[in-house]
Amino acid sequence: GIAQTGTGKTAAFVLPLLELMQRHPLQGARPRTLILAPTRELALQIEEAVRSLARHLRLRCATIFGGVGEKPQIDAVRRGVDIVVATPGRLIDLMENRHISLDRVTFLVLDEADRMLDMGFLPQIRRIVARVPRERQTLLFSATLSKDIEKIAGELLKRPKVVEIGGRANPAD
């Protein structure tokens, strides 16, 4: 999905994910949806959107990011979550310490993929992708579609469909 910043990309992926997860409930404590974001600020914005849009659903969400103590995040995951919104670095820390398992992830979302690549997250993204099931739906969202984004899309996506709104312009002011 390609659209300028501020055009509603978050709702464009959160609403269908919530509907699919509600239609096909799965029992268990491990996350079914993993949303990766480049910064804690964006992760918190996504979590807020998920909580707002899912307020009448029986779905649990946790946000995982660095710069704060990890114990509340570990506790949230242990209580059971359906959706995890995470920054790559802290997620890898929790994976390596066996606090979170991604073996039930059905939906993987890379939000602001262009920024994640700009910030050098590609090696971490590859490590995370190696830990999620091969059979999953992967969604990639970006404000721009550069050659680098096309390359990572080719690595992570099967038979991708491009949905582009507003052309391949730079993010809106």
PADOVEX-992099 format. One record per residue (C-alpha): residue in three letters; x, y, z. Coordinates in steps of 0.1 Angstrom, whole numbers, plus 5000, padded with zeros to 4 digits. Layout:
// PADOVEX-992099
ALAXYZ ...
END
This chain:
// PADOVEX-992099
GLY500050005000 ILE501450334990 ALA500050665000 GLN501250995014 THR501651035051 GLY498351135068 THR496050965043 GLY494650685065 LYS497050395058 THR496750275094 ALA492950235092 ALA493350075057 PHE495149785073 VAL493749775108 LEU490049755099 PRO490349455076 LEU492649275100 LEU490249325129 GLU487349195108 LEU489348885097 MET490448815132 GLN486948855146 ARG485448635119 HIS488048355125 PRO488748355163 LEU491648155175 GLN492148055211 GLY495548095227 ALA497948345241 ARG500248405212 PRO499848685188 ARG498148635154 THR498948975140 LEU502349145142 ILE502649515131 LEU506149645128 ALA506850025130 PRO510150215129 THR509550435160 ARG507850405194 GLU505850715186 LEU504350545155 ALA503950215174 LEU501850405200 GLN499750575174 ILE499050245157 GLU498150085191 GLU495750375198 ALA494050325164 VAL493749945171 ARG492350005205 SER489850265192 LEU488750055163 ALA488549735183 ARG486949875214 HIS483849655210 LEU485749335200 ARG487349075223 LEU490849125209 ARG493849215230 CYS496749435219 ALA500249495233 THR502849745222 ILE506549665224 PHE509249925220 GLY512550025236 GLY513450315258 VAL511250195286 GLY511349905310 GLU510449575293 LYS508749405323 PRO505249555316 GLN505549455280 ILE506549105289 ASP503649085314 ALA501249195287 VAL502448935263 ARG502348665289 ARG498648755297 GLY497948685261 VAL497548905230 ASP496048885196 ILE497849185181 VAL501449305188 VAL502649645176 ALA506449655179 THR509649825170 PRO512149575156 GLY514849615182 ARG512849545213 LEU510849275196 ILE514149085188 ASP515249135225 LEU512048965237 MET512248695210 GLU515848605220 ASN514948595257 ARG511948365248 HIS509348605262 ILE507348605229 SER506748345203 LEU505748445167 ASP504748095156 ARG501048175153 VAL501448505133 THR498948495104 PHE499248865095 LEU502549055093 VAL502349425086 LEU505349655079 ASP504250005084 GLU506350295071 ALA508550055054 ASP510450335037 ARG511450485070 MET512450145084 LEU514750095055 ASP516150445059 MET516850375095 GLY518750055088 PHE516149805101 LEU516449555072 PRO518649305089 GLN516349315120 ILE513249275098 ARG514848965081 ARG515448815116 ILE511848875126 VAL510448735093 ALA512548425098 ARG510548355130 VAL507048395117 PRO505248115098 ARG505948095060 GLU502148075055 ARG500948425064 GLN499648735048 THR502249005047 LEU501249375041 LEU503749645034 PHE502850015037 SER504950305027 ALA504650675017 THR506950614988 LEU507850324965 SER511650334960 LYS513750064944 ASP514749954979 ILE511149914989 GLU510449714957 LYS513449494965 ILE512249415001 ALA508749364988 GLY510049104964 GLU511848924993 LEU508848925017 LEU505748914996 LYS504248644974 ARG502448764943 PRO502049124957 LYS499349354946 VAL500249724947 VAL497549974958 GLU498750324952 ILE496950644962 GLY498150984950 GLY501150874930 ARG504750804940 ALA505351144955 ASN507251244986 PRO505251255019 ALA502851545022 ASP503951855042 
END
